[in-house]
């Protein structure tokens, strides 16, 4: 960590204290520690991080507010990985003799970081809300997947973890009784490269429904042969998305769905769709399931290519297969303990990840979680190449 970055913390605190005297600036946040063991190859790798998040908020005036959060995180233990360790042998073996600097994309590094996660102002008017700055942009109704969400990379093994802020201009226009139009612009160097998104949302017969249109520049991957080695090319291309989602309840069951069709500038066009349902019994037992169709994926594991695996490890995080099922249950075994079991299944190559989950509320401000990852599947399948592992996480709010 550079000295000048560390100096930002006291400078930020002193500045905020001065502002707080005039604007009633409120402080909150949390400390989080996560211990993450995972079997890679023949060894068990151990990683641990400490994360401090400082949240700031202030009501500047009747129609103006300010929010921000700053994150400082330190990594310990295993902080360097090679993605080659997670590839099938038939793809990893030809790359073993290649100098590491030529395939740096396969090196995963975790370094200490300090950054401004969110910082934005919100202006309120009778028929308009404007938010300017780095902000969270949740999009879609799906739990494990979000086909319409082009702003966030989602970890399917921990899908509810907080999203990273996106630099954007957002405007919301209410209409009719419960309607809402949302327009988002995330600026890049030129208008053509910037992301533009519009969503129209309305309430019909007990269901929230919305339609979306998005245009963005996206990182894409294609297979390539270089000096006889199976490698890949990465390139930028325009992506235009038309989609929608819904959520609501019927006969005590919760229902949701989400879908998107993607028109690509150079790659093949594809669709992604999901439907889900959940139910809570009187004794607190909660059941949920979600089916996902991914036309970007392959129906046969023998067709998985290096570019497919790279896309899985990239920020886009697209799965390898075409058909998936997520299912699970949660049950309050005591006043403070919840016990859950979830499964993420690739229906095409018959691989899966099972993860038992225990969470404990130590008090109103402390959460403790124990989660296991148990991969199931043959070699060269999506989840069969991963070793078992899990994480233990404690978070203390202040």
C-alpha positions in Angstrom: 0.0 0.0 0.0 1.5 3.4 -1.0 2.1 6.0 1.7 0.1 8.6 -0.1 -2.9 6.3 -0.3 -2.8 5.7 3.5 -2.6 9.4 4.1 -6.0 9.8 2.4 -7.7 8.2 5.4 -6.9 10.9 8.0 -7.3 13.6 5.4 -10.8 12.2 4.6 -11.8 12.0 8.2 -10.6 15.5 9.0 -12.5 16.9 6.0 -15.6 15.0 6.8 -15.5 16.2 10.5 -15.4 19.8 9.3 -18.2 19.2 6.9 -20.1 17.3 9.6 -20.2 20.4 11.9 -22.1 22.3 9.3 -24.2 19.6 7.5 -24.8 17.0 10.3 -22.7 14.4 8.4 -23.5 10.9 9.7 -20.9 8.1 9.9 -21.5 4.4 9.9 -19.9 1.3 8.3 -18.5 -2.1 9.2 -15.5 -4.2 9.7 -15.3 -7.6 7.9 -12.9 -10.5 8.0 -13.2 -13.4 5.6 -11.1 -16.6 5.8 -11.2 -18.6 2.5 -9.6 -22.0 2.3 -9.7 -23.8 -1.1 -8.2 -27.0 -2.4 -6.2 -26.2 -5.6 -4.5 -29.2 -7.2 -2.9 -31.3 -4.4 -2.7 -28.5 -1.8 -5.0 -26.5 0.3 -4.6 -22.8 -0.2 -5.5 -20.3 2.5 -6.5 -16.7 2.0 -7.7 -14.1 4.5 -8.7 -10.5 4.1 -9.7 -7.6 6.4 -12.1 -5.1 5.1 -13.1 -1.7 6.6 -15.9 0.2 5.1 -16.7 3.8 6.1 -20.1 5.1 5.1 -20.9 8.8 5.0 -24.3 10.5 4.5 -25.7 14.0 4.8 -28.9 15.9 4.0 -27.5 19.0 2.4 -30.9 20.7 2.0 -34.5 19.9 1.6 -34.1 18.4 -1.9 -30.4 17.4 -1.9 -28.5 14.6 -0.2 -24.9 13.2 -0.2 -23.8 9.6 0.3 -20.4 7.9 0.0 -18.4 5.0 1.3 -14.7 4.3 1.4 -13.2 0.8 1.5 -9.8 -0.3 2.8 -8.9 -4.0 2.3 -5.8 -6.0 3.1 -5.1 -9.5 1.8 -3.1 -12.2 3.5 -2.0 -15.8 2.9 -2.3 -16.9 -0.7 -2.7 -13.8 -2.8 -1.5 -15.1 -6.2 -3.2 -17.8 -8.3 -2.9 -19.1 -11.8 -6.2 -19.7 -13.7 -4.4 -22.6 -15.4 -5.0 -24.5 -12.1 -8.7 -24.4 -12.8 -8.6 -25.4 -16.5 -9.1 -28.9 -17.9 -5.9 -30.8 -18.5 -6.4 -30.8 -22.2 -6.4 -27.0 -22.3 -3.8 -26.3 -19.5 -1.1 -28.8 -20.6 -0.2 -27.0 -23.9 0.1 -23.7 -22.0 2.4 -25.0 -19.3 5.6 -24.4 -21.4 4.6 -20.9 -22.4 6.5 -18.1 -20.4 4.1 -16.6 -17.8 4.6 -13.1 -19.1 3.0 -14.1 -22.4 -0.2 -15.4 -20.7 -0.5 -12.8 -18.0 -4.3 -12.9 -18.3 -4.1 -16.2 -16.4 -2.4 -14.7 -13.4 -4.9 -13.7 -10.6 -3.4 -11.2 -8.1 -5.0 -10.0 -4.9 -3.3 -6.8 -3.6 -4.2 -4.5 -0.8 -6.6 -1.8 -1.9 -8.1 1.5 -0.8 -10.8 3.1 -3.0 -13.9 5.2 -3.2 -16.6 2.6 -3.6 -19.6 5.0 -3.8 -19.9 8.8 -3.8 -22.9 10.6 -5.2 -25.4 13.4 -4.7 -29.1 13.0 -5.1 -31.4 15.8 -6.2 -35.2 15.4 -5.6 -38.0 17.2 -7.4 -41.7 16.5 -7.7 -41.5 14.7 -10.9 -37.8 13.9 -11.2 -34.9 12.4 -9.2 -31.3 12.8 -10.3 -28.4 10.9 -8.9 -24.8 11.9 -10.0 -21.6 10.1 -9.1 -20.3 6.6 -8.3 -23.4 4.6 -7.2 -24.8 1.1 -7.0 -27.0 0.1 -10.0 -29.0 -3.0 -9.2 -30.8 -4.3 -12.3 -33.2 -7.2 -12.7 -35.2 -9.5 -10.5 -33.2 -12.8 -10.6 -31.4 -14.1 -7.6 -28.5 -16.1 -8.9 -28.4 -14.6 -12.4 -29.5 -11.3 -13.9 -29.7 -11.4 -17.8 -30.6 -7.7 -18.0 -27.8 -6.4 -15.7 -24.9 -5.1 -17.6 -23.5 -3.0 -14.8 -22.5 -5.7 -12.3 -20.4 -8.8 -12.3 -22.3 -11.4 -10.1 -20.7 -14.1 -8.1 -23.1 -17.1 -8.5 -21.6 -18.7 -5.3 -22.4 -15.5 -3.2 -25.0 -13.7 -5.3 -26.3 -11.3 -2.6 -22.9 -9.8 -1.7 -22.8 -6.0 -2.1 -22.3 -4.5 -5.6 -19.4 -2.2 -6.5 -20.3 1.4 -7.4 -20.5 2.5 -11.0 -19.8 6.0 -12.2 -23.1 7.2 -13.7 -25.8 9.8 -14.2 -29.2 8.4 -13.3 -32.6 10.0 -13.7 -35.9 8.7 -12.6 -39.3 9.9 -13.8 -42.5 8.7 -12.1 -45.6 8.4 -14.1 -49.2 7.3 -13.6 -49.9 5.7 -10.2 -46.9 3.4 -9.8 -44.9 3.8 -13.0 -41.3 4.7 -13.2 -38.9 5.5 -16.1 -35.2 5.1 -15.3 -32.5 6.5 -17.6 -28.8 5.8 -16.9 -25.6 7.1 -18.7 -22.1 5.9 -17.7 -19.6 8.1 -19.5 -16.5 6.8 -21.3 -14.0 8.7 -23.6 -16.6 9.0 -26.4 -20.4 8.9 -26.6 -20.2 5.8 -28.8 -18.3 3.9 -26.1 -20.5 5.0 -23.2 -23.2 2.8 -21.7 -26.8 4.0 -22.2 -29.7 2.3 -20.5 -33.5 2.9 -20.2 -36.0 1.0 -18.1 -39.8 1.4 -17.9 -41.5 -0.1 -14.9 -45.2 -0.5 -14.0 -47.4 -2.5 -11.7 -50.0 -4.8 -13.2 -52.4 -7.2 -11.3 -50.1 -7.6 -8.3 -46.8 -7.9 -10.3 -44.0 -5.4 -11.0 -43.1 -5.5 -14.6 -40.4 -3.7 -16.6 -38.9 -3.4 -20.0 -35.2 -2.5 -20.7 -33.0 -1.3 -23.5 -29.2 -1.1 -23.0 -26.3 -0.3 -25.3 -22.7 -0.8 -24.2 -19.1 -1.7 -25.3 -18.3 -5.2 -24.0 -15.2 -7.3 -23.7 -15.6 -10.5 -25.8 -13.4 -13.5 -26.4 -12.7 -15.7 -29.4 -10.5 -18.8 -29.8 -7.3 -18.4 -31.7 -4.2 -20.5 -32.7 -0.9 -18.8 -32.0 2.3 -20.7 -32.9 0.2 -23.8 -32.8 -1.0 -23.2 -29.3 -4.8 -23.0 -28.5 -5.1 -19.4 -27.1 -7.7 -16.7 -27.4 -8.2 -13.1 -28.6 -10.0 -10.5 -26.6 -11.7 -7.6 -28.3 -14.3 -4.8 -27.7 -17.7 -4.9 -29.5 -21.0 -3.2 -29.3 -23.8 -5.0 -27.4 -27.4 -4.0 -27.6 -29.8 -5.6 -25.1 -33.6 -5.7 -25.2 -35.1 -7.3 -22.1 -37.5 -7.3 -19.3 -38.4 -8.7 -15.9 -41.3 -9.3 -13.5 -41.8 -10.2 -9.9 -44.9 -10.7 -7.7 -46.9 -13.2 -5.6 -49.7 -15.6 -6.3 -51.4 -18.1 -3.9 -48.6 -17.5 -1.3 -45.8 -18.3 -3.8 -43.3 -15.7 -5.0 -42.6 -15.6 -8.7 -40.1 -13.8 -10.8 -38.6 -13.9 -14.2 -36.1 -12.1 -16.3 -34.9 -12.3 -19.9 -32.8 -10.5 -22.4 -31.9 -10.8 -26.1 -28.4 -9.5 -27.0 -27.6 -8.2 -30.5 -23.8 -8.3 -30.9 -21.7 -6.3 -33.3 -19.3 -9.1 -34.3 -20.2 -12.2 -32.2 -23.3 -14.4 -32.6 -26.5 -12.9 -31.1 -27.9 -14.8 -28.0 -30.6 -14.8 -25.4 -30.6 -15.4 -21.7 -33.7 -16.1 -19.6 -34.7 -17.3 -16.2 -37.8 -18.0 -14.0 -37.9 -18.5 -10.3 -40.2 -19.2 -7.4 -40.0 -19.3 -3.6 -42.3 -20.1 -0.6 -42.1 -19.7 3.2 -43.9 -22.2 5.5 -45.4 -21.2 8.8 -42.6 -22.8 10.7 -40.1 -20.6 8.9 -38.8 -23.1 6.4 -38.0 -21.2 3.2 -37.7 -23.0 -0.2 -36.5 -21.4 -3.5 -35.5 -22.4 -7.0 -34.5 -20.8 -10.2 -34.0 -22.1 -13.8 -31.6 -20.3 -16.2 -31.3 -20.7 -19.9 -28.0 -19.4 -21.4 -27.8 -19.4 -25.2 -24.2 -18.1 -25.0 -23.2 -21.5 -23.5 -22.6 -25.0 -24.9 -24.8 -28.1 -24.4 -21.8 -30.5 -24.5 -18.8 -30.3 -22.2 -16.6 -31.5 -25.1 -17.3 -28.2 -26.9 -16.0 -26.0 -24.1 -13.1 -24.0 -25.5 -10.4 -21.9 -23.9 -12.3 -18.7 -24.7 -15.3 -20.1 -22.9 -13.2 -20.7 -19.7 -11.6 -17.3 -20.0 -15.1 -15.7 -20.2 -16.1 -17.6 -17.1 -13.1 -16.2 -15.2 -13.5 -12.7 -16.6 -15.5 -9.8 -15.2 -18.5 -10.9 -17.4 -18.5 -14.2 -15.5 -20.7 -16.1 -18.1 -21.3 -19.7 -17.4 -20.2 -22.5 -19.7 -23.4 -24.5 -20.2 -26.8 -23.7 -21.5 -29.2 -24.9 -18.8 -28.9 -24.4 -15.0 -30.9 -25.0 -11.9 -30.4 -23.2 -8.6 -32.4 -24.6 -5.6 -32.2 -24.4 -1.9 -33.7 -24.1 1.6 -33.3 -22.0 4.7 -34.5 -22.9 8.1 -34.2 -21.0 11.5 -32.9 -23.8 13.7 -32.9 -21.3 16.7 -33.6 -17.7 17.3 -30.1 -16.7 16.3 -29.0 -19.5 13.9 -30.2 -20.2 10.3 -29.2 -23.4 8.5 -29.3 -23.4 4.6 -28.4 -25.8 1.8 -28.1 -24.6 -1.8 -27.2 -26.3 -5.0 -26.1 -24.8 -8.3 -26.4 -27.4 -11.1 -25.2 -27.4 -14.7 -27.9 -29.6 -16.3 -25.9 -30.1 -19.5 -22.6 -31.5 -18.2 -24.1 -32.9 -14.9 -21.8 -31.0 -12.6 -22.8 -29.0 -9.5 -21.7 -27.1 -6.5 -23.4 -27.9 -3.2 -22.9 -25.3 -0.4 -24.2 -25.8 3.2 -24.6 -22.4 4.8 -24.9 -21.4 8.5 -25.4 -17.9 9.6 -25.4 -16.6 13.2 -26.7 -13.3 14.5 -24.4 -12.7 17.5 -26.2 -9.4 18.2 -27.9 -6.6 16.3 -24.6 -5.4 14.9 -22.7 -8.7 14.3 -23.1 -11.4 11.7 -21.1 -14.6 11.4 -21.3 -17.0 8.4 -19.9 -20.4 7.7 -20.2 -21.5 4.1 -18.9 -24.7 2.3 -18.2 -25.3 -1.4 -18.5 -28.9 -2.4 -18.1 -29.4 -6.2 -19.6 -32.5 -7.9 -18.8 -33.6 -11.4 -16.4 -35.3 -13.8 -13.2 -33.8 -15.1 -13.6 -31.2 -17.9 -17.0 -30.3 -16.5 -17.7 -26.7 -15.3 -17.7 -27.4 -11.6 -15.8 -30.7 -11.6 -12.5 -28.8 -12.2 -12.8 -26.9 -8.9 -11.6 -28.1 -5.5 -13.6 -28.0 -2.4 -13.5 -25.1 0.0 -15.6 -22.5 1.7 -15.3 -19.4 3.8 -15.9 -18.1 7.3 -17.0 -14.4 7.5 -17.6 -12.1 10.4 -19.0 -8.6 9.9 -19.4 -6.0 12.7 -21.4 -2.9 12.0 -20.8 0.5 13.7 
